[in-house]
Structures are given as structure tokens and as C-alpha cells.
């Protein structure tokens, strides 16, 4: 009897939380990367992330609570969540990233690039937030194409595309 009551309680909890309209986010932003040959690490510091509301022709407030440093090369074949938030319903048409620092690590040495002022990248990306739906956007930050060797040092020119947009 105790096992049946425990099992029923567990089922009710699962149903309550899986169907709850009070979910934590209806938008999730992830990042991934492809392999980069000759590089050990590429640490990118993202200070701010904004989303453009096509309906209101405005940018959201910064969705990061603090700058986030990511090693792009550990994102090979996996995704890292950058943000999860509740957005107003409507259509969105872009993601803006503000990058302030990059460290490119090779076997021989580390190259630190501080952007003054920080680099702002706007990525066109159309998705619609609707009731009872979550949108997952995955950005592919191509470290190999972003880190450019000029014979003496590395330069950094971010190459980012939208890998996929999934509604669930």
C-alpha cells in the first residue's frame, strides 16, 4: 500500500511540473563550435547579449547577469547554455553579442586580445515566441574561421551562424 501511494505521489508531482504553465523560460540560447586545427583553447568573453523584438523594433535589456567566458574548443559536438529567460510573445529578428576579450592558446603561447571598445556582432535570426512553447536557438561560433593568423600574431573576427532553431 505504501509503495502504491508513493508511486502515485511521484506520478502526480511529475505531471504537475511537466505541465505547469509557470515554466522558467520560453527562450533558451545555446552555443556550439566545430573543431579548430592548431589551437588548444579559444576563450571568448561575452559581456552582453540582446534580442531584437521585430514587433516593437527594440532590443531587450541585456540577458546576461554577468559576463560569460567560454572555451569554444570544448564545445565540439556539444552545446552550452548561454541564457534561459521568459520573453514576451512576438517575433524576434536578431541576436546581438558584445565581446570584450579573447584568449587564443596554441601549443607555443597564448595570445590575448582585448577589444577596446568591445566588438558588437548582430546575428540575423527569426523566431516567434508563442504561448506554451519554448524556442531553443543554437549559435555555431566557428573558432577556426574567427581566429586569423597573420604570420606574427592572431587577429580575431567573429564568425557566428545560427545552427538551428527548435520549438518544443
C-alpha positions in Angstrom: 0.0 0.0 0.0 2.8 2.4 0.9 4.5 1.7 -2.4 1.3 2.4 -4.3 0.8 5.7 -2.5 4.5 6.7 -3.1 4.2 5.8 -6.8 1.0 7.8 -7.2 2.5 10.8 -5.4 5.6 10.7 -7.7 3.4 10.5 -10.8 1.3 13.5 -9.6 4.5 15.5 -9.0 5.8 14.7 -12.4 2.5 15.6 -14.1 2.3 18.9 -12.1 5.8 20.0 -13.0 5.8 18.8 -16.6 2.5 20.5 -17.4 3.0 23.6 -15.3 2.3 26.9 -17.0 4.8 28.5 -14.7 7.8 27.4 -16.5 11.1 29.2 -16.0 11.8 30.1 -19.6 10.3 30.2 -23.1 13.6 31.1 -24.8 16.9 29.3 -24.5 20.2 30.3 -26.2 23.0 27.8 -26.7 26.4 27.9 -28.3 28.4 25.2 -30.1 31.6 25.1 -32.2 33.4 22.9 -34.7 37.0 21.7 -34.3 39.8 24.2 -34.8 43.1 22.8 -36.0 46.3 24.0 -34.3 44.5 25.7 -31.4 44.4 24.4 -27.9 41.8 26.8 -26.5 39.9 29.9 -27.6 38.4 31.7 -24.6 35.8 34.3 -25.6 34.3 36.7 -23.0 30.8 37.7 -23.9 29.8 40.8 -21.8 26.2 41.3 -23.1 23.5 39.5 -25.1 20.4 41.3 -26.5 17.5 40.1 -28.6 15.7 42.3 -31.2 11.9 42.4 -31.0 10.7 42.8 -34.5 7.2 43.7 -33.3 8.4 46.6 -31.2 11.6 47.4 -33.2 13.6 47.5 -30.0 16.3 45.5 -28.3 15.7 43.7 -25.0 17.7 44.5 -21.9 21.0 42.6 -21.5 20.0 38.9 -20.8 23.3 38.1 -19.0 23.6 38.9 -15.4 27.4 38.9 -15.6 30.0 38.4 -18.4 30.5 34.8 -19.5 33.8 33.4 -20.6 33.5 30.3 -22.8 36.2 28.0 -24.2 34.9 27.5 -27.7 37.0 24.4 -28.3 35.3 22.4 -25.5 32.0 22.9 -27.3 33.0 20.5 -30.1 30.0 18.1 -30.5 28.1 19.6 -27.5 26.2 22.8 -26.7 26.5 25.2 -23.7 23.5 27.2 -22.5 24.2 30.9 -22.5 20.8 32.1 -21.4 17.3 31.0 -20.5 14.6 33.6 -20.0 10.9 34.4 -20.3 10.3 36.7 -23.3 7.1 38.5 -24.3 5.2 36.8 -27.1 6.0 38.1 -30.5 8.5 37.8 -33.3 12.2 38.4 -32.8 14.7 39.1 -35.6 18.2 39.3 -34.2 20.7 38.4 -31.5 23.4 40.8 -30.5 26.6 39.7 -28.7 29.1 42.1 -27.2 32.6 40.5 -26.9 35.3 42.2 -24.9 38.2 39.8 -24.7 39.6 36.7 -26.5 42.5 34.4 -25.5 43.8 32.1 -28.2 46.0 29.4 -26.8 48.4 27.4 -29.1 51.0 24.8 -28.0 53.7 27.5 -28.1 52.0 30.5 -26.5 48.8 32.5 -25.5 47.6 35.5 -27.5 45.3 37.8 -25.5 43.2 40.2 -27.5 41.3 42.9 -25.5 38.7 44.7 -27.6 38.5 48.5 -26.8 35.8 49.2 -27.5 34.2 45.7 -27.3 33.1 44.1 -30.6 29.4 44.0 -31.2 28.1 41.2 -33.5 24.5 41.2 -34.8 23.3 37.8 -36.0 20.0 37.8 -38.0 17.7 35.2 -36.5 13.9 35.0 -36.9 11.9 33.2 -34.3 8.4 33.6 -32.7 7.6 33.3 -29.1 4.1 31.9 -28.6 2.1 30.8 -25.5 3.0 27.3 -24.2 6.1 26.9 -26.4 9.8 27.2 -25.8 12.2 28.3 -28.5 15.8 26.9 -28.4 18.3 28.8 -30.6 21.8 27.3 -31.1 24.6 29.5 -32.4 27.7 28.0 -34.0 30.7 30.1 -33.2 33.3 29.0 -35.6 36.6 29.4 -33.8 38.8 28.3 -36.7 37.3 31.0 -39.0 37.3 33.6 -36.3 41.0 33.3 -35.3 43.1 34.6 -38.2 46.9 34.1 -38.1 48.8 36.9 -39.9 52.3 35.4 -39.6 53.2 37.1 -36.4 50.0 37.1 -34.3 46.4 36.3 -34.2 43.6 38.6 -35.1 40.0 38.0 -34.2 37.0 38.4 -36.4 34.0 36.6 -35.0 32.2 34.2 -37.4 28.9 33.1 -35.9 25.9 31.5 -37.6 22.6 30.2 -36.4 22.9 26.4 -36.4 19.3 25.7 -35.6 16.0 27.0 -34.1 13.8 24.4 -32.4 10.4 24.9 -30.9 9.3 22.5 -28.1 
